[in-house]
Amino acid sequence: RADLVLHTGDISLPKSLLAFDQLNCPLIAVFGNNDIGEAVGLRSASEQFDCKIYEEPFFFEVENRKICLLHHPDLIDKELIDKSDLIFHGHTHRFRKEKIYNTIIFNPGECAGIMQGMNKVGIVDTDIPKMEIISF
């Protein structure tokens, strides 16, 4: 059970995005570098269910937490950190949980199926905030 699902990019194909259409909550995603050629198809797929897909970085609030969602961690700078309580990124396929000043930067790691048996998703409780990893 989740209240919101975030995708940090590299969805790659519209059919991959449509695999989320049975969620019982909204999905917010950003485009990654592997989404450039499929942007039109991904936008079209996102309109078929409760999904919004944005250019990075995308800022929004959940439960009074300022959140930044992006694909490329090299976009993280002091200004972005100062504007966010939580930053979620992808691209590296590596776990990251780091606190800089009062901002938590989180990437659960590999989830693209590239590294079989190493796939992970993150569960975040924004109240605390607390991060948990589920491996599959």
Beta strands, then each sheet from edge to edge (+ up, - down):
strand 1: 5-7
strand 2: 27-30
strand 3: 51-54
strand 4: 58-62
strand 5: 65-69
strand 6: 86-88
strand 7: 96-100
strand 8: 103-107
strand 9: 120-125
strand 10: 130-135
sheet 1: 1+ 2+ 3+
sheet 2: 4+ 5- 6- 8- 7+
sheet 3: 9+ 10-
end
